[in-house]
């Protein structure tokens, strides 16, 4: 009796549940399929990263004596085709898989049994701190879902950053207020280890450049860890050189410095090369050793133990209807400069340019620059959500969709965000040096020279008033709006209309 154990490209962990009881004679299946590489036009670096990581992972299993059936790109269009072919080729009598992260893949997996004609066991994914039932219990009876309370529950359950008396370390749950400092002038990102492409990665990069030539992004700066060993090197380097300063400046932005003090570990965590628990434990150990301050460690831990777990819970609780909501009625097409980076708004050009070259931007660039603009401009949810899914190496629908749909553009009407994360140009000016070199004047409120974020912010509030006016967290802003005279309101509306109507015109600079 041969068991076929199918491991997905975002499950590259030898301890993943599908391999938990791997026995001699079992066959481990991995495959690169067209449907996964092209259901959106993923960033070239994302495809290269995953294909290379997969090839290294399965080659490592084979080198250690396991029976591996690895099917490279071009043999199968879908997972179902690959599973059916492998069952037939090996005479498998049973298939074991770990549940996928995405709804559409789970729907396909549920059809494996009928297609292959053998029993299929779908196991839970135990790489997370919480399972689906944990989140359902948390959400039951709540009118609003808030990450902070789920995070505190997980802190208590796991004991992470808790003292012996069951209190949070430092007697505070959250140090977010201390983690919003602007970057001092002259500050630069620390040096990071480099991961030059080896022979396997170089072959993949050449293949991706040819096969996916029309996909977004560049490959020249590819420098991702694609093995477990290199991922651990990246983790150690972050904890040793970046984590001590990460807390203070995690919201800061600087032109020409796309990484600053951020970890860049999310692609490796999301594909399985690193386990969330080991990443969190490594950061906590640094605090316990006096090598990193508590505000930095708590802020980093909250991103993984809090936000990442919470977002996954929202996704599986609310899908599939969740993605179709559009609480603000946004309908404008995605501007072409999201793909080209060619815009006179320097903040947008910097964030999109870094995304194009590195398949990465940090959370404030995603939320308060590209996401904020999409919110203020009323970009259709499906269009901006597809963009986010395409452009980042760490993007999978379970983590991308709620972050964009609920947090960045408030399309779910407040399932877990208490208000839209809308901001004018003053926020970007405070947290970055982008505005100093921009064609637009961040101090000007209306007119052709004004920062578009300024008048788009007030125009958005005017347009969304019927839907937002009863939100207690924006009531004061509407009281400010009501004090504006008619001439200023008219100037804001006209400035917004002129800009939005000409949004796809070539930049002036």
TIMITI-576519 format. One record per residue (C-alpha): residue in one letter; residue number from 1; x negated, y negated, z. Coordinates in Angstrom, 3 decimals. Example, Ala and Ser with C-alpha at 12.3 -4.5 7.8 and 13.67 -1.06 7.14 Angstrom:
! residues 2
(A,1,(-12.300,4.500,7.800))
(S,2,(-13.670,1.060,7.140))
//
This chain:
! residues 509
(X,1,(0.000,0.000,0.000))
(X,2,(-1.589,-3.232,-1.203))
(X,3,(-0.651,-6.552,0.381))
(X,4,(-1.038,-9.658,-1.766))
(X,5,(-1.865,-12.705,0.337))
(X,6,(-1.216,-15.917,-1.553))
(X,7,(-3.059,-19.019,-0.293))
(X,8,(-2.194,-22.455,-1.669))
(X,9,(-4.707,-25.170,-2.482))
(X,10,(-3.759,-27.145,0.609))
(X,11,(-4.194,-24.121,2.889))
(X,12,(-7.968,-23.632,2.602))
(X,13,(-8.369,-22.338,6.147))
(X,14,(-9.531,-18.812,6.931))
(X,15,(-7.250,-18.843,9.956))
(X,16,(-4.138,-19.837,7.993))
(X,17,(-1.189,-17.639,8.966))
(X,18,(-1.100,-15.812,5.609))
(X,19,(-4.577,-14.430,6.386))
(X,20,(-4.062,-13.836,10.117))
(X,21,(-3.984,-10.035,9.806))
(X,22,(-6.013,-9.678,6.622))
(X,23,(-6.985,-6.020,6.272))
(X,24,(-9.395,-4.083,4.017))
(X,25,(-7.755,-3.482,0.654))
(X,26,(-5.548,-6.568,0.825))
(X,27,(-5.900,-8.957,-2.104))
(X,28,(-6.189,-12.727,-1.552))
(X,29,(-4.698,-14.710,-4.423))
(X,30,(-5.592,-18.272,-5.323))
(X,31,(-4.616,-20.105,-8.494))
(X,32,(-4.878,-23.397,-10.337))
(X,33,(-1.570,-23.901,-12.153))
(X,34,(-0.400,-26.506,-14.607))
(X,35,(2.816,-27.319,-12.768))
(X,36,(0.933,-28.459,-9.661))
(X,37,(-1.664,-30.484,-11.537))
(X,38,(0.852,-32.298,-13.732))
(X,39,(4.235,-32.646,-11.991))
(X,40,(2.901,-36.144,-11.425))
(X,41,(-0.241,-37.409,-13.109))
(X,42,(-2.485,-36.994,-10.070))
(X,43,(-5.644,-39.053,-9.708))
(X,44,(-8.535,-37.352,-11.457))
(X,45,(-10.493,-37.218,-8.199))
(X,46,(-7.621,-35.539,-6.365))
(X,47,(-7.496,-32.731,-8.923))
(X,48,(-11.287,-32.395,-8.961))
(X,49,(-11.434,-32.374,-5.163))
(X,50,(-8.812,-29.653,-4.794))
(X,51,(-10.026,-27.449,-7.643))
(X,52,(-13.606,-27.611,-6.364))
(X,53,(-12.561,-27.003,-2.750))
(X,54,(-10.447,-24.045,-3.866))
(X,55,(-13.223,-22.497,-5.922))
(X,56,(-15.674,-22.828,-3.038))
(X,57,(-13.186,-21.419,-0.530))
(X,58,(-12.204,-18.343,-2.509))
(X,59,(-15.793,-17.695,-3.594))
(X,60,(-16.740,-17.729,0.096))
(X,61,(-14.086,-15.138,0.897))
(X,62,(-15.331,-12.934,-1.925))
(X,63,(-18.948,-13.311,-0.801))
(X,64,(-17.904,-12.085,2.643))
(X,65,(-16.492,-8.893,1.190))
(X,66,(-12.810,-9.682,0.801))
(X,67,(-10.916,-8.757,-2.362))
(X,68,(-10.106,-12.012,-4.158))
(X,69,(-8.084,-12.666,-7.292))
(X,70,(-8.774,-16.280,-8.253))
(X,71,(-7.029,-17.520,-11.388))
(X,72,(-8.425,-20.661,-12.970))
(X,73,(-6.504,-23.332,-14.788))
(X,74,(-4.918,-22.287,-18.056))
(X,75,(-3.795,-18.761,-17.135))
(X,76,(-0.488,-19.653,-15.499))
(X,77,(1.964,-22.524,-15.674))
(X,78,(3.541,-21.949,-12.243))
(X,79,(2.949,-20.287,-8.905))
(X,80,(5.696,-17.801,-9.726))
(X,81,(3.920,-16.672,-12.891))
(X,82,(0.675,-16.195,-10.982))
(X,83,(2.291,-14.216,-8.157))
(X,84,(4.239,-11.953,-10.525))
(X,85,(1.115,-11.274,-12.606))
(X,86,(-1.005,-10.545,-9.513))
(X,87,(1.610,-8.204,-8.015))
(X,88,(1.627,-6.263,-11.258))
(X,89,(-2.166,-6.274,-11.684))
(X,90,(-2.853,-4.940,-8.177))
(X,91,(0.213,-2.808,-7.642))
(X,92,(1.048,-4.905,-4.581))
(X,93,(3.934,-3.674,-2.451))
(X,94,(4.313,-6.842,-0.393))
(X,95,(3.449,-10.540,-0.610))
(X,96,(2.515,-12.698,2.389))
(X,97,(2.413,-16.491,2.173))
(X,98,(2.260,-19.457,4.523))
(X,99,(5.107,-21.928,4.166))
(X,100,(4.182,-24.826,1.877))
(X,101,(4.112,-28.484,2.833))
(X,102,(6.503,-29.595,0.098))
(X,103,(10.205,-28.931,-0.364))
(X,104,(9.972,-28.198,-4.088))
(X,105,(7.299,-25.530,-3.503))
(X,106,(9.378,-23.893,-0.785))
(X,107,(12.280,-23.678,-3.234))
(X,108,(9.976,-21.934,-5.705))
(X,109,(8.602,-19.612,-3.020))
(X,110,(12.104,-18.487,-2.107))
(X,111,(12.354,-17.083,-5.617))
(X,112,(9.129,-15.051,-5.464))
(X,113,(10.853,-11.925,-4.143))
(X,114,(13.370,-11.704,-6.957))
(X,115,(10.761,-12.522,-9.596))
(X,116,(8.096,-10.102,-8.338))
(X,117,(10.398,-7.327,-7.184))
(X,118,(8.640,-6.828,-3.845))
(X,119,(9.297,-8.185,-0.319))
(X,120,(7.870,-11.647,0.359))
(X,121,(7.116,-12.834,3.894))
(X,122,(6.954,-16.625,4.346))
(X,123,(5.113,-17.385,7.579))
(X,124,(5.160,-20.646,9.508))
(X,125,(2.197,-22.999,9.173))
(X,126,(0.521,-23.010,12.570))
(X,127,(-2.121,-25.584,11.669))
(X,128,(0.121,-28.303,13.106))
(X,129,(0.619,-29.150,16.777))
(X,130,(4.421,-28.920,16.467))
(X,131,(6.632,-26.628,14.419))
(X,132,(9.921,-27.538,12.777))
(X,133,(11.998,-26.382,15.725))
(X,134,(10.001,-28.639,18.072))
(X,135,(10.913,-31.662,16.008))
(X,136,(14.547,-30.660,15.652))
(X,137,(14.796,-30.428,19.432))
(X,138,(13.207,-33.862,19.754))
(X,139,(15.564,-35.390,17.165))
(X,140,(18.767,-33.788,18.445))
(X,141,(21.223,-36.357,19.727))
(X,142,(18.996,-39.361,18.914))
(X,143,(20.432,-42.173,16.812))
(X,144,(16.936,-43.422,16.044))
(X,145,(13.676,-41.524,15.714))
(X,146,(10.598,-43.218,17.124))
(X,147,(7.089,-41.889,16.743))
(X,148,(5.947,-43.210,20.121))
(X,149,(8.228,-40.921,22.101))
(X,150,(7.394,-37.841,20.025))
(X,151,(3.718,-38.675,20.427))
(X,152,(4.065,-38.881,24.193))
(X,153,(5.827,-35.515,24.249))
(X,154,(2.946,-33.955,22.303))
(X,155,(0.397,-35.577,24.604))
(X,156,(2.134,-33.948,27.572))
(X,157,(2.479,-30.591,25.812))
(X,158,(-1.115,-30.405,24.629))
(X,159,(-2.788,-32.213,27.516))
(X,160,(-4.714,-34.368,25.037))
(X,161,(-5.862,-37.654,26.630))
(X,162,(-3.999,-36.809,29.834))
(X,163,(-5.410,-36.794,33.357))
(X,164,(-5.020,-34.059,35.954))
(X,165,(-1.913,-35.716,37.405))
(X,166,(-0.090,-35.700,34.068))
(X,167,(-0.646,-39.380,33.357))
(X,168,(-2.078,-40.823,30.145))
(X,169,(-5.812,-41.478,30.154))
(X,170,(-6.454,-45.031,31.201))
(X,171,(-2.886,-45.221,32.522))
(X,172,(-1.612,-46.403,29.135))
(X,173,(-0.072,-44.411,26.312))
(X,174,(-0.942,-46.785,23.519))
(X,175,(-3.796,-49.204,22.821))
(X,176,(-2.444,-50.530,19.528))
(X,177,(-2.522,-54.158,20.666))
(X,178,(-6.295,-53.910,21.092))
(X,179,(-6.805,-52.468,17.612))
(X,180,(-5.855,-55.431,15.439))
(X,181,(-8.990,-57.540,15.284))
(X,182,(-10.162,-59.243,12.119))
(X,183,(-13.612,-58.254,10.922))
(X,184,(-16.351,-60.698,12.016))
(X,185,(-18.212,-62.482,9.242))
(X,186,(-21.231,-60.531,8.128))
(X,187,(-19.967,-57.215,9.438))
(X,188,(-20.527,-54.269,7.125))
(X,189,(-19.532,-50.645,7.057))
(X,190,(-22.024,-48.158,8.522))
(X,191,(-23.906,-45.781,6.264))
(X,192,(-22.133,-42.502,5.555))
(X,193,(-23.470,-39.152,4.423))
(X,194,(-23.212,-38.514,0.719))
(X,195,(-21.974,-35.281,-0.833))
(X,196,(-23.391,-35.130,-4.370))
(X,197,(-21.572,-32.678,-6.643))
(X,198,(-23.114,-29.211,-6.700))
(X,199,(-22.919,-26.944,-9.748))
(X,200,(-19.343,-25.867,-9.027))
(X,201,(-18.111,-29.416,-8.463))
(X,202,(-19.975,-30.742,-11.500))
(X,203,(-18.274,-28.105,-13.656))
(X,204,(-14.873,-29.062,-12.235))
(X,205,(-15.481,-32.782,-12.759))
(X,206,(-16.399,-32.204,-16.407))
(X,207,(-13.280,-30.072,-16.864))
(X,208,(-11.000,-32.638,-15.228))
(X,209,(-12.496,-35.466,-17.291))
(X,210,(-11.544,-33.631,-20.466))
(X,211,(-8.295,-31.869,-19.482))
(X,212,(-6.773,-34.786,-17.565))
(X,213,(-8.280,-37.685,-19.465))
(X,214,(-4.990,-39.623,-19.445))
(X,215,(-4.541,-39.395,-15.669))
(X,216,(-5.105,-42.344,-13.340))
(X,217,(-8.472,-43.014,-11.755))
(X,218,(-12.172,-42.596,-12.365))
(X,219,(-14.573,-39.784,-11.501))
(X,220,(-17.904,-41.623,-11.420))
(X,221,(-17.842,-42.276,-7.658))
(X,222,(-16.693,-38.767,-6.675))
(X,223,(-18.286,-38.049,-3.295))
(X,224,(-15.821,-35.872,-1.380))
(X,225,(-16.854,-32.957,0.852))
(X,226,(-15.472,-29.826,-0.823))
(X,227,(-16.650,-27.148,1.605))
(X,228,(-15.941,-26.412,5.236))
(X,229,(-19.567,-27.103,6.117))
(X,230,(-19.631,-30.494,4.434))
(X,231,(-16.281,-31.416,5.976))
(X,232,(-17.768,-30.778,9.425))
(X,233,(-20.737,-32.986,8.522))
(X,234,(-18.286,-35.743,7.566))
(X,235,(-16.423,-35.297,10.857))
(X,236,(-19.615,-35.541,12.903))
(X,237,(-20.753,-38.617,10.972))
(X,238,(-17.453,-40.406,11.573))
(X,239,(-17.427,-39.678,15.289))
(X,240,(-21.075,-40.681,15.725))
(X,241,(-21.213,-43.830,13.572))
(X,242,(-17.707,-45.150,12.885))
(X,243,(-15.418,-44.115,15.736))
(X,244,(-16.940,-46.441,18.360))
(X,245,(-15.874,-49.461,16.290))
(X,246,(-12.872,-47.926,14.545))
(X,247,(-10.357,-49.032,17.178))
(X,248,(-11.140,-52.742,17.107))
(X,249,(-11.188,-53.069,13.331))
(X,250,(-8.901,-50.321,12.012))
(X,251,(-6.522,-52.930,10.531))
(X,252,(-9.250,-55.111,9.005))
(X,253,(-9.932,-55.425,5.277))
(X,254,(-12.955,-56.730,3.408))
(X,255,(-13.599,-57.205,-0.292))
(X,256,(-16.039,-54.658,-1.652))
(X,257,(-15.802,-52.502,1.493))
(X,258,(-13.010,-50.000,0.878))
(X,259,(-13.960,-47.688,3.756))
(X,260,(-15.194,-49.840,6.657))
(X,261,(-14.887,-47.753,9.862))
(X,262,(-12.199,-45.334,8.681))
(X,263,(-12.748,-41.596,8.823))
(X,264,(-11.882,-40.545,5.245))
(X,265,(-11.061,-37.151,6.761))
(X,266,(-7.396,-36.958,5.729))
(X,267,(-8.051,-35.178,2.389))
(X,268,(-9.986,-32.470,4.230))
(X,269,(-7.395,-32.171,6.994))
(X,270,(-4.495,-32.047,4.544))
(X,271,(-6.074,-29.324,2.406))
(X,272,(-7.200,-27.159,5.328))
(X,273,(-10.973,-27.659,5.398))
(X,274,(-10.552,-29.260,8.832))
(X,275,(-8.006,-28.361,11.496))
(X,276,(-6.202,-31.288,13.155))
(X,277,(-6.935,-29.911,16.625))
(X,278,(-10.674,-29.720,16.077))
(X,279,(-10.748,-33.265,14.720))
(X,280,(-8.809,-34.588,17.711))
(X,281,(-10.928,-32.588,20.168))
(X,282,(-14.132,-33.944,18.633))
(X,283,(-12.925,-37.533,19.064))
(X,284,(-11.760,-36.936,22.647))
(X,285,(-15.113,-35.351,23.485))
(X,286,(-16.836,-38.521,22.294))
(X,287,(-14.766,-40.582,24.744))
(X,288,(-15.405,-38.153,27.575))
(X,289,(-19.143,-38.401,26.867))
(X,290,(-19.011,-42.208,26.903))
(X,291,(-19.882,-42.411,23.209))
(X,292,(-16.634,-44.093,22.065))
(X,293,(-14.177,-46.399,23.869))
(X,294,(-10.683,-45.263,24.782))
(X,295,(-8.897,-47.765,22.527))
(X,296,(-10.733,-46.349,19.501))
(X,297,(-10.192,-42.715,20.419))
(X,298,(-6.527,-43.146,21.352))
(X,299,(-5.879,-45.072,18.128))
(X,300,(-7.487,-42.331,16.063))
(X,301,(-5.760,-39.527,17.969))
(X,302,(-2.403,-41.279,17.525))
(X,303,(-2.832,-41.179,13.751))
(X,304,(-3.154,-37.385,13.810))
(X,305,(-1.323,-36.135,16.902))
(X,306,(1.316,-38.860,16.682))
(X,307,(1.947,-40.215,13.216))
(X,308,(0.963,-37.227,11.067))
(X,309,(3.043,-34.796,13.124))
(X,310,(5.981,-37.187,13.341))
(X,311,(6.070,-37.878,9.599))
(X,312,(6.043,-34.147,8.838))
(X,313,(8.946,-33.688,11.232))
(X,314,(10.977,-36.431,9.556))
(X,315,(10.313,-34.951,6.125))
(X,316,(11.538,-31.448,6.956))
(X,317,(14.427,-32.729,9.057))
(X,318,(15.812,-35.040,6.365))
(X,319,(14.977,-33.387,3.038))
(X,320,(16.133,-33.034,0.333))
(X,321,(18.714,-35.861,0.520))
(X,322,(16.204,-38.217,2.151))
(X,323,(14.302,-39.092,-1.025))
(X,324,(17.464,-40.327,-2.782))
(X,325,(18.398,-43.027,-0.272))
(X,326,(17.937,-46.672,-1.243))
(X,327,(19.191,-48.792,1.646))
(X,328,(17.974,-52.093,0.199))
(X,329,(19.185,-51.439,-3.349))
(X,330,(15.687,-51.943,-4.795))
(X,331,(15.628,-51.389,-8.556))
(X,332,(12.774,-53.333,-10.182))
(X,333,(10.336,-51.275,-12.321))
(X,334,(6.806,-50.772,-11.036))
(X,335,(4.532,-53.501,-12.452))
(X,336,(1.801,-52.317,-14.789))
(X,337,(-0.924,-53.826,-12.595))
(X,338,(-0.399,-51.022,-10.086))
(X,339,(-2.099,-48.851,-12.706))
(X,340,(-4.632,-51.331,-14.077))
(X,341,(-5.515,-53.455,-11.061))
(X,342,(-5.387,-56.455,-13.382))
(X,343,(-3.701,-59.143,-11.310))
(X,344,(-4.650,-62.560,-9.997))
(X,345,(-3.620,-61.493,-6.471))
(X,346,(-7.031,-60.617,-5.110))
(X,347,(-5.710,-58.461,-2.273))
(X,348,(-3.768,-56.308,-4.715))
(X,349,(-6.685,-56.126,-7.146))
(X,350,(-9.043,-55.055,-4.347))
(X,351,(-6.703,-52.382,-2.971))
(X,352,(-5.774,-50.977,-6.375))
(X,353,(-9.347,-51.134,-7.666))
(X,354,(-10.641,-49.203,-4.663))
(X,355,(-7.833,-46.684,-5.115))
(X,356,(-8.720,-46.234,-8.776))
(X,357,(-12.415,-45.685,-8.024))
(X,358,(-12.177,-43.627,-4.815))
(X,359,(-8.656,-42.105,-4.668))
(X,360,(-8.519,-43.755,-1.274))
(X,361,(-7.313,-46.856,0.550))
(X,362,(-6.844,-47.167,4.289))
(X,363,(-3.489,-47.450,6.035))
(X,364,(-3.277,-51.256,6.153))
(X,365,(-4.122,-51.601,2.467))
(X,366,(-1.388,-49.052,1.732))
(X,367,(1.216,-50.496,4.110))
(X,368,(0.584,-54.235,4.204))
(X,369,(-0.790,-54.909,0.717))
(X,370,(0.508,-52.519,-1.960))
(X,371,(3.457,-51.366,0.149))
(X,372,(4.367,-54.835,1.368))
(X,373,(4.348,-56.152,-2.187))
(X,374,(6.603,-53.316,-3.374))
(X,375,(9.020,-54.101,-0.541))
(X,376,(9.103,-57.839,-1.202))
(X,377,(9.386,-57.415,-4.970))
(X,378,(12.184,-54.838,-4.703))
(X,379,(10.383,-52.049,-6.564))
(X,380,(12.579,-48.978,-7.125))
(X,381,(11.790,-46.362,-4.446))
(X,382,(11.210,-43.485,-6.856))
(X,383,(8.694,-45.500,-8.880))
(X,384,(6.542,-46.739,-6.018))
(X,385,(6.735,-43.363,-4.283))
(X,386,(5.475,-41.593,-7.379))
(X,387,(2.598,-44.078,-7.545))
(X,388,(1.530,-43.278,-3.990))
(X,389,(1.787,-39.558,-4.694))
(X,390,(-0.383,-39.931,-7.791))
(X,391,(-3.195,-42.135,-6.601))
(X,392,(-4.506,-40.756,-3.286))
(X,393,(-6.615,-37.673,-2.652))
(X,394,(-4.730,-36.997,0.594))
(X,395,(-1.227,-37.419,-0.868))
(X,396,(1.306,-34.602,-0.597))
(X,397,(5.021,-35.250,-0.640))
(X,398,(5.553,-34.274,3.020))
(X,399,(3.233,-37.048,4.186))
(X,400,(3.597,-39.534,1.328))
(X,401,(7.368,-39.698,1.008))
(X,402,(8.365,-40.661,4.572))
(X,403,(5.436,-43.057,4.872))
(X,404,(6.459,-44.941,1.746))
(X,405,(10.222,-44.428,1.792))
(X,406,(10.738,-45.144,5.465))
(X,407,(7.753,-47.232,6.549))
(X,408,(6.519,-49.228,3.575))
(X,409,(9.742,-50.033,1.709))
(X,410,(12.469,-49.316,4.315))
(X,411,(14.487,-47.397,1.734))
(X,412,(15.944,-45.110,4.403))
(X,413,(17.474,-48.080,6.220))
(X,414,(15.597,-47.504,9.467))
(X,415,(15.537,-43.782,10.183))
(X,416,(12.303,-44.293,12.108))
(X,417,(11.086,-47.866,11.470))
(X,418,(12.854,-50.474,13.561))
(X,419,(12.489,-53.149,10.878))
(X,420,(10.958,-53.628,7.424))
(X,421,(7.198,-54.192,7.498))
(X,422,(7.467,-57.415,5.522))
(X,423,(4.772,-60.059,5.796))
(X,424,(3.696,-63.229,4.045))
(X,425,(0.200,-64.046,2.835))
(X,426,(-0.803,-65.306,6.280))
(X,427,(-1.043,-61.745,7.601))
(X,428,(-3.375,-60.703,4.780))
(X,429,(-5.422,-63.869,5.307))
(X,430,(-5.759,-63.136,9.020))
(X,431,(-6.842,-59.519,8.523))
(X,432,(-9.126,-59.862,5.501))
(X,433,(-11.417,-62.077,3.467))
(X,434,(-9.378,-61.498,0.312))
(X,435,(-7.662,-64.880,0.259))
(X,436,(-10.884,-66.913,0.158))
(X,437,(-11.692,-65.822,-3.369))
(X,438,(-8.152,-65.682,-4.713))
(X,439,(-6.734,-67.850,-7.493))
(X,440,(-3.643,-68.398,-5.367))
(X,441,(-3.557,-70.689,-2.328))
(X,442,(-2.479,-68.768,0.774))
(X,443,(-1.587,-72.049,2.503))
(X,444,(0.821,-73.158,-0.237))
(X,445,(4.398,-71.961,0.181))
(X,446,(5.972,-72.497,-3.251))
(X,447,(4.940,-73.275,-6.800))
(X,448,(2.568,-71.804,-9.347))
(X,449,(-0.504,-72.125,-7.115))
(X,450,(1.105,-70.631,-3.991))
(X,451,(0.345,-67.124,-2.786))
(X,452,(3.170,-64.968,-4.180))
(X,453,(3.488,-63.149,-0.842))
(X,454,(4.644,-66.413,0.754))
(X,455,(7.713,-67.121,-1.326))
(X,456,(8.432,-63.452,-2.010))
(X,457,(8.654,-62.904,1.755))
(X,458,(11.418,-65.473,2.214))
(X,459,(13.129,-64.512,-1.023))
(X,460,(13.225,-60.891,0.148))
(X,461,(14.891,-61.927,3.400))
(X,462,(17.454,-63.950,1.460))
(X,463,(18.186,-61.079,-0.900))
(X,464,(18.416,-58.508,1.896))
(X,465,(20.372,-60.631,4.351))
(X,466,(23.595,-58.654,4.134))
(X,467,(21.720,-55.453,4.949))
(X,468,(19.290,-56.827,7.562))
(X,469,(20.963,-59.711,9.374))
(X,470,(22.312,-57.475,12.145))
(X,471,(18.889,-55.993,12.846))
(X,472,(17.859,-57.443,16.225))
(X,473,(14.174,-57.452,15.313))
(X,474,(14.660,-59.842,12.395))
(X,475,(17.344,-62.067,13.913))
(X,476,(14.852,-64.766,14.908))
(X,477,(13.440,-64.851,11.382))
(X,478,(16.901,-65.443,9.951))
(X,479,(17.412,-68.274,12.433))
(X,480,(14.222,-69.838,11.034))
(X,481,(15.518,-69.320,7.515))
(X,482,(18.779,-71.024,8.404))
(X,483,(16.885,-74.169,9.405))
(X,484,(15.386,-74.588,5.936))
(X,485,(16.889,-77.353,3.835))
(X,486,(18.535,-76.626,0.511))
(X,487,(15.647,-77.982,-1.543))
(X,488,(13.152,-75.631,0.091))
(X,489,(15.449,-72.643,-0.314))
(X,490,(15.909,-73.492,-3.983))
(X,491,(12.135,-73.867,-4.464))
(X,492,(11.530,-70.465,-2.852))
(X,493,(14.104,-68.789,-5.047))
(X,494,(12.766,-70.443,-8.200))
(X,495,(9.140,-69.584,-7.381))
(X,496,(10.106,-65.963,-6.739))
(X,497,(12.158,-65.733,-9.938))
(X,498,(9.386,-67.233,-12.059))
(X,499,(6.787,-64.880,-10.626))
(X,500,(8.899,-61.728,-10.776))
(X,501,(10.102,-62.443,-14.311))
(X,502,(6.493,-62.837,-15.480))
(X,503,(4.995,-60.178,-13.253))
(X,504,(3.629,-58.116,-16.150))
(X,505,(2.127,-61.080,-17.970))
(X,506,(-1.686,-60.977,-18.289))
(X,507,(-3.564,-62.533,-15.343))
(X,508,(-4.784,-66.101,-15.791))
(X,509,(-8.294,-65.531,-14.489))
//
